[in-house]
Amino acid sequence: MAKQGLLIVVSGPSGAGKGTVCRALLDRCPELVLSVSKTTREPRTGEQDGVNYFFVSHEEFEQALFEQDFLEYACVYGQYYGTPRSTVEKVLAAGCDVILEIDTQGAIQVMESCAEGVFVFLLPPSGAELRTRIINRGTESLESLQRRLAAAAQEVALSPKYDYIVVNDRVDDARDRIFAIIQAEKLRTRRNRELIQTIAEEVKA
């Protein structure tokens, strides 16, 4: 039987660089599996169905919700996002490590159902830097921008619920810090009980 994979949840406020850091982590660790979420929002320029998200209708999302096939789901700025439960559980059972790049609403839900998950909150170097990153995107209306900034402040306030805080001052540094967290978590005693028992029995033999 394959050893259960590790579930790593990375979240943080809009503008913290979650997507960029997770992509850098996947480049360094190609054996990691990035969970692809379902969403009802329209694809942005350059996004591909099945790669960035599974883009579905509200009806399709609601059907999956009825079937309880979401590890977590959230409504963000009027659109739904959710992580398919069956897909993640299948990958973990095969012994592969899975990364969830999700917002704080979703992360809190996963905390309640996945006690063995590892939760990483990504922060910018400063509040001023976060505001600059969000504003410089240039893709928001004034009203949308104000909502996003207010939401970012609320999300940062949730950071004490996470296991680890990683500051994204440089992408490579943030990537390496999360990589180190993953390696350390794999060495925890509770994740290696079978190995400990095997060696103990071999010593007795």
The 8 nearest C-alpha neighbors of each residue, nearest first, counted from 0:
[[1, 2, 93, 94, 3, 92, 193, 4],
 [2, 0, 94, 93, 3, 92, 4, 95],
 [1, 3, 94, 4, 0, 92, 93, 95],
 [4, 2, 94, 92, 91, 1, 5, 93],
 [3, 5, 94, 91, 96, 95, 2, 92],
 [4, 6, 96, 97, 7, 3, 91, 116],
 [5, 7, 116, 97, 96, 98, 117, 8],
 [8, 6, 98, 117, 116, 118, 97, 99],
 [7, 9, 99, 118, 98, 119, 117, 100],
 [10, 8, 119, 100, 120, 99, 118, 101],
 [11, 9, 120, 101, 102, 100, 103, 121],
 [10, 12, 121, 120, 15, 102, 103, 122],
 [13, 11, 151, 15, 154, 14, 155, 10],
 [12, 14, 15, 151, 11, 133, 147, 16],
 [13, 15, 133, 16, 132, 129, 12, 17],
 [16, 14, 123, 122, 13, 12, 17, 121],
 [15, 17, 19, 14, 18, 20, 167, 13],
 [18, 16, 20, 19, 15, 21, 10, 121],
 [17, 19, 21, 20, 16, 22, 100, 23],
 [18, 20, 22, 16, 21, 17, 23, 170],
 [21, 19, 23, 17, 22, 18, 174, 170],
 [22, 20, 24, 18, 23, 19, 17, 25],
 [21, 23, 25, 19, 24, 20, 18, 26],
 [24, 22, 20, 26, 21, 25, 19, 174],
 [25, 23, 21, 27, 174, 22, 26, 28],
 [24, 26, 28, 22, 29, 27, 23, 21],
 [27, 25, 23, 24, 28, 29, 22, 21],
 [26, 28, 24, 25, 29, 23, 174, 178],
 [27, 29, 25, 30, 26, 31, 24, 178],
 [30, 28, 25, 31, 26, 27, 32, 24],
 [31, 29, 28, 32, 95, 96, 25, 27],
 [32, 30, 96, 29, 28, 97, 25, 33],
 [31, 33, 97, 98, 96, 34, 30, 95],
 [34, 32, 98, 97, 35, 99, 31, 25],
 [33, 35, 99, 98, 32, 36, 97, 87],
 [36, 34, 52, 33, 51, 50, 37, 53],
 [37, 35, 82, 52, 81, 53, 34, 38],
 [36, 38, 53, 81, 52, 80, 54, 82],
 [39, 37, 80, 54, 79, 40, 55, 53],
 [38, 40, 55, 79, 56, 78, 57, 54],
 [41, 39, 78, 38, 42, 54, 79, 55],
 [40, 42, 43, 39, 54, 38, 55, 78],
 [43, 41, 46, 40, 44, 54, 47, 48],
 [42, 44, 46, 45, 41, 47, 40, 51],
 [45, 43, 46, 42, 47, 41, 51, 138],
 [44, 46, 43, 47, 42, 51, 48, 50],
 [47, 45, 43, 44, 42, 51, 48, 50],
 [48, 46, 50, 51, 49, 45, 52, 42],
 [47, 49, 53, 50, 52, 54, 51, 46],
 [50, 48, 53, 52, 51, 47, 35, 54],
 [49, 51, 47, 48, 52, 35, 53, 46],
 [50, 52, 47, 46, 49, 48, 35, 53],
 [53, 51, 36, 49, 35, 37, 48, 50],
 [52, 54, 37, 49, 48, 36, 55, 38],
 [55, 53, 38, 52, 39, 37, 48, 40],
 [56, 54, 39, 38, 59, 53, 60, 37],
 [55, 57, 59, 58, 39, 60, 54, 38],
 [56, 58, 60, 59, 39, 61, 55, 79],
 [57, 59, 61, 56, 60, 62, 55, 63],
 [60, 58, 62, 56, 61, 57, 55, 63],
 [61, 59, 57, 63, 62, 58, 64, 56],
 [60, 62, 64, 58, 63, 59, 65, 57],
 [61, 63, 65, 59, 64, 60, 58, 66],
 [64, 62, 66, 60, 65, 61, 68, 67],
 [63, 65, 61, 67, 62, 66, 68, 60],
 [64, 66, 62, 67, 63, 61, 68, 60],
 [65, 67, 63, 64, 68, 62, 69, 61],
 [68, 66, 64, 65, 69, 63, 84, 70],
 [67, 69, 84, 66, 63, 83, 64, 85],
 [70, 68, 83, 84, 71, 82, 67, 81],
 [69, 71, 84, 82, 83, 109, 68, 72],
 [72, 70, 69, 105, 81, 82, 108, 109],
 [71, 73, 81, 80, 105, 69, 82, 70],
 [74, 72, 80, 79, 105, 104, 75, 81],
 [73, 75, 79, 78, 77, 80, 76, 72],
 [76, 74, 78, 77, 73, 79, 80, 102],
 [75, 77, 78, 74, 79, 146, 143, 147],
 [76, 78, 75, 74, 79, 40, 39, 73],
 [79, 77, 74, 75, 40, 76, 39, 80],
 [78, 80, 74, 38, 39, 73, 75, 81],
 [81, 79, 38, 73, 72, 37, 74, 36],
 [80, 82, 72, 37, 36, 71, 69, 83],
 [81, 83, 36, 69, 70, 71, 84, 37],
 [84, 82, 69, 68, 86, 85, 70, 81],
 [83, 85, 70, 69, 68, 87, 86, 82],
 [86, 84, 88, 87, 83, 89, 68, 69],
 [85, 87, 89, 84, 88, 83, 90, 34],
 [88, 86, 90, 84, 89, 85, 91, 83],
 [89, 87, 91, 85, 90, 86, 92, 84],
 [88, 90, 92, 86, 87, 91, 85, 93],
 [89, 91, 93, 87, 92, 88, 95, 86],
 [92, 90, 4, 88, 94, 95, 93, 89],
 [91, 93, 89, 3, 94, 90, 88, 4],
 [94, 92, 90, 91, 95, 1, 89, 3],
 [95, 93, 4, 3, 2, 1, 91, 92],
 [94, 96, 4, 91, 93, 90, 97, 31],
 [97, 95, 4, 5, 31, 6, 32, 91],
 [98, 96, 32, 6, 33, 31, 7, 5],
 [99, 97, 7, 33, 8, 34, 32, 6],
 [98, 100, 8, 34, 101, 9, 7, 33],
 [99, 101, 9, 10, 8, 98, 17, 102],
 [102, 100, 10, 99, 105, 9, 106, 103],
 [101, 103, 10, 105, 104, 106, 11, 100],
 [102, 104, 106, 105, 10, 107, 154, 11],
 [105, 103, 107, 106, 102, 73, 108, 72],
 [104, 106, 108, 71, 103, 107, 102, 72],
 [105, 107, 103, 109, 108, 104, 110, 102],
 [106, 108, 110, 109, 105, 104, 103, 111],
 [109, 107, 105, 111, 106, 110, 71, 104],
 [108, 110, 106, 112, 111, 107, 113, 71],
 [111, 109, 107, 108, 113, 112, 114, 106],
 [110, 112, 108, 109, 113, 107, 114, 106],
 [111, 113, 109, 110, 114, 108, 70, 115],
 [114, 112, 110, 115, 116, 109, 111, 6],
 [113, 115, 116, 110, 112, 111, 109, 117],
 [116, 114, 113, 117, 6, 5, 110, 112],
 [115, 117, 6, 113, 114, 7, 118, 5],
 [116, 118, 7, 8, 6, 162, 119, 115],
 [119, 117, 8, 162, 161, 7, 9, 116],
 [120, 118, 163, 9, 164, 8, 161, 162],
 [121, 119, 164, 10, 11, 9, 158, 165],
 [122, 120, 11, 165, 166, 10, 164, 15],
 [121, 123, 166, 15, 167, 165, 11, 120],
 [122, 124, 167, 15, 125, 166, 129, 168],
 [125, 123, 168, 166, 167, 122, 128, 126],
 [126, 124, 128, 127, 123, 129, 122, 130],
 [125, 127, 129, 128, 130, 123, 124, 131],
 [126, 128, 130, 125, 129, 131, 124, 132],
 [129, 127, 131, 125, 126, 130, 132, 123],
 [128, 130, 126, 132, 131, 127, 123, 14],
 [129, 131, 127, 133, 128, 132, 134, 126],
 [130, 132, 128, 134, 129, 133, 135, 127],
 [133, 131, 129, 135, 130, 14, 134, 128],
 [132, 134, 130, 14, 131, 135, 136, 129],
 [133, 135, 131, 136, 132, 137, 130, 144],
 [136, 134, 137, 132, 133, 131, 138, 130],
 [135, 137, 138, 134, 133, 132, 139, 131],
 [136, 138, 135, 139, 134, 133, 140, 144],
 [137, 139, 136, 140, 135, 134, 144, 133],
 [140, 138, 144, 143, 137, 141, 136, 142],
 [139, 141, 143, 142, 144, 138, 137, 145],
 [142, 140, 144, 143, 145, 139, 146, 134],
 [141, 143, 145, 144, 140, 146, 139, 147],
 [144, 142, 140, 146, 145, 141, 139, 147],
 [143, 145, 141, 147, 142, 146, 139, 140],
 [144, 146, 148, 142, 147, 143, 149, 141],
 [147, 145, 143, 149, 144, 148, 150, 142],
 [146, 148, 150, 144, 145, 149, 151, 143],
 [147, 149, 151, 145, 150, 146, 144, 152],
 [150, 148, 146, 152, 151, 147, 145, 153],
 [149, 151, 147, 153, 148, 152, 146, 154],
 [152, 150, 12, 148, 154, 149, 153, 147],
 [151, 153, 155, 149, 150, 154, 156, 148],
 [154, 152, 150, 156, 151, 155, 149, 157],
 [153, 155, 151, 156, 157, 152, 12, 150],
 [156, 154, 152, 157, 158, 153, 151, 12],
 [155, 157, 153, 154, 158, 152, 159, 151],
 [158, 156, 154, 155, 159, 160, 153, 103],
 [157, 159, 160, 155, 156, 161, 120, 154],
 [160, 158, 161, 157, 156, 162, 164, 163],
 [161, 159, 158, 157, 162, 107, 118, 163],
 [162, 160, 118, 159, 163, 158, 119, 120],
 [163, 161, 118, 119, 117, 160, 164, 159],
 [164, 162, 119, 161, 120, 118, 165, 117],
 [163, 165, 120, 119, 121, 166, 162, 122],
 [164, 166, 121, 122, 120, 167, 173, 163],
 [167, 165, 122, 123, 168, 121, 124, 173],
 [168, 166, 123, 173, 169, 122, 170, 124],
 [167, 169, 124, 166, 123, 170, 173, 172],
 [170, 168, 172, 167, 171, 173, 166, 174],
 [169, 171, 173, 172, 20, 167, 174, 168],
 [172, 170, 174, 173, 169, 175, 23, 20],
 [171, 173, 175, 169, 174, 170, 176, 167],
 [174, 172, 176, 167, 170, 175, 171, 169],
 [173, 175, 171, 177, 24, 172, 176, 20],
 [176, 174, 178, 172, 177, 173, 179, 171],
 [177, 175, 179, 173, 178, 174, 172, 180],
 [176, 178, 180, 174, 179, 175, 181, 173],
 [177, 179, 175, 181, 176, 180, 174, 182],
 [180, 178, 176, 182, 177, 181, 175, 183],
 [181, 179, 177, 183, 178, 182, 184, 176],
 [182, 180, 184, 178, 179, 183, 177, 185],
 [181, 183, 179, 185, 180, 184, 178, 186],
 [182, 184, 180, 186, 185, 181, 179, 187],
 [185, 183, 181, 186, 187, 182, 180, 117],
 [186, 184, 182, 183, 187, 181, 190, 5],
 [185, 187, 183, 184, 188, 182, 190, 191],
 [188, 186, 184, 190, 189, 185, 191, 183],
 [187, 189, 191, 190, 186, 192, 195, 185],
 [190, 188, 191, 187, 192, 186, 193, 185],
 [189, 191, 188, 187, 192, 185, 186, 184],
 [192, 190, 188, 194, 189, 193, 195, 187],
 [193, 191, 195, 194, 189, 190, 196, 188],
 [192, 194, 196, 195, 191, 197, 190, 198],
 [195, 193, 197, 191, 192, 196, 198, 199],
 [194, 196, 192, 198, 193, 197, 199, 191],
 [195, 197, 199, 193, 194, 198, 192, 200],
 [198, 196, 194, 200, 199, 195, 193, 201],
 [197, 199, 201, 195, 200, 196, 202, 194],
 [200, 198, 196, 202, 201, 197, 195, 203],
 [201, 199, 203, 197, 202, 198, 196, 204],
 [202, 200, 198, 204, 203, 199, 197, 196],
 [201, 203, 199, 200, 204, 198, 197, 196],
 [204, 202, 200, 201, 199, 198, 197, 196],
 [203, 201, 202, 200, 199, 198, 197, 196]]
